[in-house]
Amino acid sequence: MKKVLIITPRYPPDEGGIPQYVEKLANVLSEDFKIDILTCRRNGLGNEIKNENLRIFRHINSWGLAAYKPVKSFAERGNYDFINIQYVPHLYGWNGINLSLPLLVFLWQKQKRNISVCFHEIGILFSIKQLKRVMFAILHRINYVFLALAAKKVAFTTKKWTSISKIYFFWLKDKFVTIPAFSNLNKRSLSENEKRQLMASLGILDSETILFFLGYLHPSKLIGYVLASFEYLLKKNYNVKFICAGYETEKVPSIVGNSALKDKIITTGTCSKEKIEYYLNIADIYLCPYSDGFSERRTSAMAGLHFGLPIVTTYGSNTSRHLLAQHKDCFILAKNKRQFIRETEALVRNTAARKKIAAAGEKFYNDNFSVNRVAGIYKDKIFTH
């Protein structure tokens, strides 16, 4: 059985998309490979053996240059067939550039080791208002170039960046592949009695249509679109309630001026993913607008599809033709806030349309974005000689 080392900045019990993504992926891959996870030290936590093929090593104190030697030593002791870096735009540190990663990749290239980098994002956005961010954005893209040149395989979660890279590095285009994200949540079902009990505990009536939003209040999530839709529906006397789940969502009522709106909003704040999985069972419509549009990397949108909910989202610079082709069949795409409100209202009014879109969206997810489908791409495209 081949041995794989996955290097990741964070791992559960850390919260967030990357930790949960790596955990879920590693569990599936461990059916066919021996998987070791190398991640950060955590107070009170040691190494773990999850199963006979999956081990967690919390060895790294810092991901700066100081990480070069311990990561190098760990990888060499393990004699791995494949080394995979789960890359995020801040390069494992929000306030600096981690030079150890590109240096290690170039070293491993010289040693003819099978090294791959999976980009969850290319880099932080440019911001003229914050010169410091511009500097980091440039440096992140320079690191992207070095890593793309040195690694044997390079994966992106969006088709857009796969295509761009094949153009920029046309002589190396065979090394680039798209590996979409999957839902980090596990689909769990509640009985009808359990659903009624949960709704009663939240003060939700059977007659109310439940809108759902998942994610922290990042500007790219366009929470303003969601709140504008909800306010519009209430003004039109639709019988709706709104569940807002995830980190920082407890702040949502404070940014809403309308007191009538506040009374109809249920927030979870930071909570376990199990709790979110329960709440998704009682949702009717899933709202997930993005400034760059729905793309293959949006795990929050994947959660809605995975749970068989009709989703209303947006299209933008990162929305691929593959996704655009599913508009109206598997999910609803809106161009702007006005259209987003209009499409949300249409679904609130039409229960039959909700069911049809939800069923098609769930099948589309299972066929293209399930964890087994994504793990299959890793097996076929990344962990292969």
ChimeraX attribute file (.defattr): number of C-alpha atoms within 10 A of each C-alpha:
attribute: neighborCount
match mode: 1-to-1
recipient: residues
	/A:1	9
	/A:2	12
	/A:3	18
	/A:4	25
	/A:5	22
	/A:6	20
	/A:7	22
	/A:8	19
	/A:9	20
	/A:10	24
	/A:11	25
	/A:12	12
	/A:13	11
	/A:14	11
	/A:15	15
	/A:16	17
	/A:17	19
	/A:18	21
	/A:19	19
	/A:20	20
	/A:21	20
	/A:22	19
	/A:23	17
	/A:24	19
	/A:25	17
	/A:26	22
	/A:27	17
	/A:28	16
	/A:29	21
	/A:30	19
	/A:31	14
	/A:32	13
	/A:33	17
	/A:34	20
	/A:35	24
	/A:36	23
	/A:37	23
	/A:38	24
	/A:39	23
	/A:40	19
	/A:41	18
	/A:42	16
	/A:43	7
	/A:44	5
	/A:45	10
	/A:46	11
	/A:47	15
	/A:48	12
	/A:49	11
	/A:50	11
	/A:51	12
	/A:52	10
	/A:53	18
	/A:54	20
	/A:55	18
	/A:56	18
	/A:57	19
	/A:58	18
	/A:59	17
	/A:60	17
	/A:61	13
	/A:62	16
	/A:63	21
	/A:64	16
	/A:65	13
	/A:66	14
	/A:67	18
	/A:68	19
	/A:69	12
	/A:70	13
	/A:71	19
	/A:72	15
	/A:73	10
	/A:74	15
	/A:75	20
	/A:76	11
	/A:77	8
	/A:78	12
	/A:79	13
	/A:80	19
	/A:81	17
	/A:82	20
	/A:83	23
	/A:84	21
	/A:85	20
	/A:86	21
	/A:87	23
	/A:88	19
	/A:89	21
	/A:90	18
	/A:91	22
	/A:92	20
	/A:93	14
	/A:94	11
	/A:95	11
	/A:96	14
	/A:97	19
	/A:98	22
	/A:99	16
	/A:100	18
	/A:101	23
	/A:102	20
	/A:103	17
	/A:104	19
	/A:105	26
	/A:106	18
	/A:107	14
	/A:108	20
	/A:109	16
	/A:110	10
	/A:111	9
	/A:112	10
	/A:113	18
	/A:114	21
	/A:115	24
	/A:116	24
	/A:117	25
	/A:118	21
	/A:119	23
	/A:120	21
	/A:121	15
	/A:122	20
	/A:123	21
	/A:124	18
	/A:125	12
	/A:126	15
	/A:127	12
	/A:128	9
	/A:129	8
	/A:130	9
	/A:131	11
	/A:132	12
	/A:133	16
	/A:134	16
	/A:135	12
	/A:136	21
	/A:137	20
	/A:138	15
	/A:139	16
	/A:140	22
	/A:141	15
	/A:142	13
	/A:143	22
	/A:144	20
	/A:145	15
	/A:146	16
	/A:147	21
	/A:148	23
	/A:149	18
	/A:150	22
	/A:151	22
	/A:152	22
	/A:153	23
	/A:154	27
	/A:155	25
	/A:156	25
	/A:157	22
	/A:158	25
	/A:159	22
	/A:160	17
	/A:161	19
	/A:162	19
	/A:163	17
	/A:164	13
	/A:165	20
	/A:166	16
	/A:167	12
	/A:168	11
	/A:169	16
	/A:170	11
	/A:171	9
	/A:172	15
	/A:173	16
	/A:174	12
	/A:175	20
	/A:176	24
	/A:177	24
	/A:178	22
	/A:179	27
	/A:180	23
	/A:181	25
	/A:182	30
	/A:183	25
	/A:184	24
	/A:185	21
	/A:186	14
	/A:187	15
	/A:188	11
	/A:189	14
	/A:190	15
	/A:191	9
	/A:192	11
	/A:193	9
	/A:194	14
	/A:195	16
	/A:196	16
	/A:197	13
	/A:198	17
	/A:199	16
	/A:200	12
	/A:201	9
	/A:202	11
	/A:203	12
	/A:204	20
	/A:205	14
	/A:206	11
	/A:207	8
	/A:208	13
	/A:209	20
	/A:210	20
	/A:211	24
	/A:212	24
	/A:213	26
	/A:214	24
	/A:215	21
	/A:216	20
	/A:217	17
	/A:218	11
	/A:219	10
	/A:220	12
	/A:221	20
	/A:222	16
	/A:223	23
	/A:224	15
	/A:225	20
	/A:226	26
	/A:227	19
	/A:228	15
	/A:229	23
	/A:230	23
	/A:231	20
	/A:232	15
	/A:233	19
	/A:234	15
	/A:235	11
	/A:236	10
	/A:237	9
	/A:238	16
	/A:239	14
	/A:240	20
	/A:241	22
	/A:242	24
	/A:243	21
	/A:244	27
	/A:245	24
	/A:246	20
	/A:247	19
	/A:248	16
	/A:249	22
	/A:250	18
	/A:251	15
	/A:252	17
	/A:253	18
	/A:254	11
	/A:255	10
	/A:256	16
	/A:257	9
	/A:258	11
	/A:259	10
	/A:260	12
	/A:261	17
	/A:262	16
	/A:263	11
	/A:264	18
	/A:265	19
	/A:266	20
	/A:267	18
	/A:268	19
	/A:269	17
	/A:270	16
	/A:271	12
	/A:272	11
	/A:273	17
	/A:274	13
	/A:275	11
	/A:276	18
	/A:277	18
	/A:278	17
	/A:279	19
	/A:280	28
	/A:281	20
	/A:282	24
	/A:283	22
	/A:284	22
	/A:285	24
	/A:286	29
	/A:287	25
	/A:288	25
	/A:289	28
	/A:290	21
	/A:291	15
	/A:292	14
	/A:293	22
	/A:294	28
	/A:295	26
	/A:296	25
	/A:297	24
	/A:298	20
	/A:299	24
	/A:300	23
	/A:301	26
	/A:302	26
	/A:303	24
	/A:304	29
	/A:305	28
	/A:306	25
	/A:307	24
	/A:308	26
	/A:309	29
	/A:310	28
	/A:311	29
	/A:312	25
	/A:313	24
	/A:314	25
	/A:315	22
	/A:316	17
	/A:317	11
	/A:318	18
	/A:319	20
	/A:320	17
	/A:321	10
	/A:322	11
	/A:323	15
	/A:324	16
	/A:325	10
	/A:326	15
	/A:327	15
	/A:328	14
	/A:329	15
	/A:330	23
	/A:331	27
	/A:332	22
	/A:333	24
	/A:334	21
	/A:335	13
	/A:336	15
	/A:337	17
	/A:338	12
	/A:339	15
	/A:340	23
	/A:341	21
	/A:342	14
	/A:343	17
	/A:344	24
	/A:345	17
	/A:346	13
	/A:347	20
	/A:348	19
	/A:349	12
	/A:350	10
	/A:351	12
	/A:352	10
	/A:353	16
	/A:354	20
	/A:355	16
	/A:356	15
	/A:357	23
	/A:358	26
	/A:359	19
	/A:360	20
	/A:361	27
	/A:362	23
	/A:363	17
	/A:364	18
	/A:365	22
	/A:366	16
	/A:367	11
	/A:368	15
	/A:369	24
	/A:370	21
	/A:371	22
	/A:372	17
	/A:373	16
	/A:374	20
	/A:375	21
	/A:376	16
	/A:377	16
	/A:378	17
	/A:379	13
	/A:380	11
	/A:381	18
	/A:382	26
	/A:383	21
	/A:384	12
	/A:385	9
